[in-house]
Structures are given as C-alpha cells and as structure tokens.
Amino acid sequence: MPTVLRLDGLRVVIYPSDHRPAHVHVIGADGEAVCVLNCPDGPPELREVYGFSRPEVNRILRDLGGHLSNLCQHWSEIHGRY
C-alpha cells in the first residue's frame, strides 16, 4: 500500500488493486477517511469516514485539495485513467 503523501501525522494511501473513481484512503491513529479526488479539477469529497470528527474531515479535505494535482498524478501512474 503506497503512502503517496503525509499530512500532519496522517498517511494518504492509494491501493494498487483499488477501483475507480480516483480516491485516496487517509489513515490516522484515530480513524480512516476515504475521499474521492474528482480528478483532475476537484474538489475532493468525502465518501466514507470512520473515527475522524467533522473538523478533522474538513481539514483533511482542505489539505487534499492543496495536493490535488500531485494525488491525481499518483493515481494515474498506478491505475491509468481516473
């Protein structure tokens, strides 16, 4: 499971055998969020969340948005099309 980004103690992961649409798993000690990237233009949106509070989810989505181009590129390198 390639960690493609770290955000303030959280790992952003793209699984090689995962499915479309382009999305990432954000994993931390307190939970996991699955966020659809909406490549190439965003914005990222929450699909599932376990354990993170709403303020944490909002911060995660904001931070992912700042790295959207890079994350979409990683997805494309691993899976091809978005």
Legacy VTK file of the C-alpha trace (Angstrom):
# vtk DataFile Version 3.0
C-alpha trace
ASCII
DATASET POLYDATA
POINTS 82 float
0.000 0.000 0.000
1.926 3.016 -1.233
1.821 6.051 1.004
1.770 8.889 -1.501
1.558 11.780 0.976
1.771 12.541 4.681
-0.443 15.213 6.209
0.296 16.205 9.786
0.616 12.638 11.088
-1.828 11.095 8.604
-0.920 8.756 5.757
-2.553 9.245 2.362
-2.644 5.891 0.572
-3.592 4.681 -2.904
-4.045 0.915 -3.068
-2.644 -0.671 -6.257
-5.568 -3.072 -6.668
-8.271 -0.491 -5.912
-11.158 0.609 -8.137
-12.276 3.806 -9.821
-13.169 6.584 -9.318
-9.838 8.043 -8.263
-9.751 8.187 -4.478
-7.404 8.027 -1.513
-7.535 6.488 1.938
-6.426 8.850 4.694
-5.289 6.804 7.672
-4.500 8.028 11.165
-4.387 6.660 14.685
-7.997 7.717 15.283
-9.619 6.627 12.053
-9.772 6.420 8.297
-11.418 8.533 5.633
-11.961 7.610 2.005
-12.002 10.667 -0.229
-12.917 10.812 -3.916
-10.470 13.141 -5.672
-12.698 14.236 -8.593
-9.630 14.406 -10.822
-8.380 16.479 -12.418
-10.136 19.571 -11.097
-11.531 18.531 -7.708
-12.587 19.368 -5.171
-12.042 16.215 -3.108
-15.153 14.944 -1.350
-15.752 12.553 1.494
-17.070 9.090 0.619
-16.646 7.289 3.967
-15.304 8.145 7.392
-14.546 6.108 10.499
-13.366 7.772 13.679
-12.492 11.279 12.484
-14.513 14.259 13.719
-16.162 16.700 11.312
-13.460 19.363 11.922
-10.775 16.752 11.179
-12.562 15.730 7.977
-12.829 19.357 6.884
-9.093 19.819 7.441
-8.313 16.605 5.545
-10.408 17.687 2.554
-8.830 21.139 2.545
-5.317 19.658 2.729
-6.044 17.122 -0.018
-7.285 19.959 -2.223
-3.906 21.628 -1.893
-2.223 18.477 -3.217
-4.851 17.501 -5.796
-2.640 17.698 -8.871
0.020 15.510 -7.258
-2.543 12.989 -5.974
-4.242 12.723 -9.365
-0.848 12.154 -10.955
-0.089 9.342 -8.476
-3.483 7.743 -9.163
-2.848 7.926 -12.896
0.609 6.350 -12.546
-0.817 3.438 -10.546
-4.181 2.909 -12.278
-4.100 4.715 -15.609
-7.282 6.673 -16.204
-9.119 8.446 -13.392
LINES 1 83
82 0 1 2 3 4 5 6 7 8 9 10 11 12 13 14 15 16 17 18 19 20 21 22 23 24 25 26 27 28 29 30 31 32 33 34 35 36 37 38 39 40 41 42 43 44 45 46 47 48 49 50 51 52 53 54 55 56 57 58 59 60 61 62 63 64 65 66 67 68 69 70 71 72 73 74 75 76 77 78 79 80 81
